Amino acid sequence: GLRTATFDRDWEQLSEDAIDTRVCDCCPTAVAVTASGPIVAFRDRTDDETRDISVSRLVGETWSDPVSVHHDGWQINGCPVNGPALSASGRNVAVAWFTAPQDEGHVFVAFSENGGTTFGAPVRVDESGSLGRVDVELMPDGTAMVSWIELAGTEASYMVRQVDRLGGRSAATTVTALGTNRSSAYPRMARRG
């Protein structure tokens, strides 16, 4: 399950709540703070092992019911160790994720203009296929810089590209070549300036 706790400045625990009691437990969770409050993205897990990305928002002092960002319908009987990434600025939110229904891995990003209450249609980010391991950073102009591990045949590369909410995509840029095994890398980005 995914849980949250609050603490005061002296590290005394004030509360503990369950956000979702059935999640994909090895996939990293992402958190960002919007103008409306914190939002968390995670790989949800249904009884039939569908593992799509969901979000929950702290509204007042209560976490909202988890809402699927997009119904990918990825059913997998084990954790893919491939969680989502979030970035927020004011009420703008971008979430990036990996999914592999029909055993075909791809990366997507979706945008919200209302603090994560709803998201627009997803935009595919990868070129031909992906191992996932995503990250995302919102840019001052409202676009998002998305990173992922591209898989082309037996070659893997750490890639980045800029994506806008209408589906426009810059050319993909290769940052570096990587290995294709599960432990090869989990790259992270940070916006500077």
Order of alpha helices (4+ residues) and beta strands (2+ residues): beta-beta-beta-beta-beta-beta-beta-beta-beta-beta-beta-beta-beta-beta-beta
